[in-house]
């Protein structure tokens, strides 16, 4: 119901109502709803809410990828999350969840997976036993990832990481 009111407030340019709903959504943010709220925040260009969602997603990435709501994200929102360097989850797990998202979204959605998964960060064993059998990544791309992993200095690979303040 809140999201329906948000849509109406956006449609009719009710800025104060948009702000109030945005503040409410910030207060109720959880692992179960952050993906939906982030998708909506991007749709209605609520930048402060979207930024807060990104921070929350980064801090709880390993739990968030296990939720059903992660698999219902729009393609552009999923891509914006997976391309973040601060989205810190083992790359093979990102591949698995992205592959599941592709299965649910049908033909043509594989491009998100190809653009977002950093294949050179996946171990050789996982490339051969997880990525290759999926059929979602070409053999040439897998070989290119293996080559990059072997030829590029380890420090030149685009690792993911999240800085926590103590």
C-alpha positions in Angstrom: 0.0 0.0 0.0 2.9 2.4 0.9 4.4 1.8 -2.6 1.1 2.6 -4.3 0.9 5.9 -2.4 4.5 6.6 -3.3 3.7 6.0 -7.0 0.8 8.4 -6.8 2.8 11.0 -4.9 5.5 10.8 -7.6 2.9 11.0 -10.4 1.3 14.1 -9.0 4.5 15.7 -7.8 3.7 15.7 -4.1 7.2 16.4 -2.8 6.4 16.5 0.9 4.6 13.1 0.7 7.4 11.7 -1.3 9.9 12.8 1.4 7.7 11.4 4.2 7.3 8.0 2.5 11.0 7.9 1.7 11.8 8.5 5.4 9.4 5.8 6.4 11.0 3.3 3.9 14.4 4.2 5.3 13.2 3.3 8.8 11.7 -0.1 7.8 14.6 -1.2 5.7 15.5 -4.9 6.2 17.2 -7.7 4.4 13.8 -8.9 3.1 12.6 -5.6 1.6 15.8 -3.7 0.6 15.8 -5.0 -2.9 12.2 -3.9 -3.6 12.8 -0.5 -1.9 16.0 0.0 -3.9 14.3 -0.9 -7.2 11.5 1.6 -6.4 14.0 4.3 -5.2 15.8 4.0 -8.6 12.5 4.1 -10.5 11.3 7.3 -8.8 14.8 8.8 -8.6 14.8 9.1 -4.8 18.6 9.4 -4.6 19.0 9.6 -0.8 16.9 6.5 -0.4 18.7 4.7 -3.2 22.1 5.6 -1.6 21.0 4.3 1.8 19.8 1.1 0.2 23.1 0.6 -1.6 25.0 1.0 1.7 22.6 -1.5 3.4 23.0 -3.9 0.5 26.8 -3.7 0.7 26.8 -4.4 4.4 24.5 -7.4 4.1 25.4 -8.7 0.6 25.9 -12.3 1.5 22.4 -12.5 3.1 20.6 -10.4 0.5 21.7 -12.6 -2.4 19.8 -15.5 -0.8 16.4 -13.7 -0.7 13.7 -14.2 -3.3 13.4 -10.4 -3.7 17.0 -10.3 -5.1 15.8 -12.5 -7.9 12.9 -10.2 -8.8 15.1 -7.1 -9.3 14.8 -5.3 -12.6 17.7 -5.8 -15.0 19.1 -2.3 -14.5 18.9 -2.4 -10.7 20.5 -5.9 -10.6 23.3 -4.6 -12.8 23.8 -1.5 -10.7 24.3 -3.7 -7.6 26.5 -6.3 -9.2 28.8 -3.8 -10.8 29.6 -2.1 -7.4 33.1 -2.8 -6.1 31.7 -2.6 -2.6 29.2 -5.5 -3.3 31.5 -8.0 -1.5 30.4 -11.6 -2.1 32.6 -14.4 -3.5 32.4 -14.1 -7.3 31.2 -17.7 -7.8 28.2 -16.9 -5.5 27.5 -13.8 -7.6 27.6 -16.0 -10.7 25.2 -18.5 -9.1 22.6 -15.9 -8.1 22.9 -14.1 -11.4 22.5 -17.4 -13.3 19.3 -18.0 -11.3 18.1 -14.5 -12.1 18.7 -15.2 -15.8 16.7 -18.4 -15.6 13.7 -16.6 -14.1 13.9 -13.7 -16.6 14.3 -15.7 -19.7 16.1 -15.3 -23.0 18.1 -12.1 -23.5 18.8 -11.5 -19.9 22.2 -13.3 -20.1 23.8 -10.0 -21.0 23.4 -8.8 -17.4 25.4 -11.8 -16.2 28.1 -11.3 -18.8 28.6 -7.6 -17.9 28.5 -8.0 -14.2 30.3 -11.2 -13.2 34.1 -10.8 -12.9 35.1 -14.2 -14.3 38.9 -13.8 -13.6 38.0 -13.6 -9.9 36.4 -17.1 -10.0 38.8 -20.0 -9.2 39.7 -22.4 -12.0 37.8 -25.2 -10.2 34.6 -23.1 -10.1 35.0 -21.9 -13.7 35.2 -25.6 -14.8 32.6 -27.1 -12.4 30.1 -24.3 -11.9 30.3 -21.7 -14.7 31.1 -24.0 -17.7 28.2 -26.5 -17.1 25.7 -23.6 -16.8 26.1 -22.9 -20.6 25.5 -19.2 -19.9 29.1 -18.2 -20.6 30.9 -19.1 -23.8 34.0 -21.3 -23.7 36.0 -18.4 -25.1 35.0 -16.1 -22.2 36.0 -18.8 -19.8 39.4 -19.2 -21.5 39.9 -15.4 -21.5 39.2 -15.4 -17.8 41.7 -18.1 -17.2 44.3 -16.3 -19.3 43.6 -13.0 -17.5 44.0 -14.7 -14.1 47.4 -16.2 -15.2 48.8 -13.3 -17.1 47.7 -10.3 -15.1 49.3 -9.4 -11.8 47.0 -10.3 -8.9 46.9 -6.7 -7.8 45.6 -5.6 -11.2 42.4 -7.7 -11.0 39.3 -5.8 -10.1 38.5 -7.2 -6.7 35.5 -6.4 -4.6 35.7 -5.1 -1.1 33.8 -3.2 1.5 35.5 -0.9 4.1 34.0 -1.2 7.5 34.5 1.5 10.1 35.3 0.3 13.6 
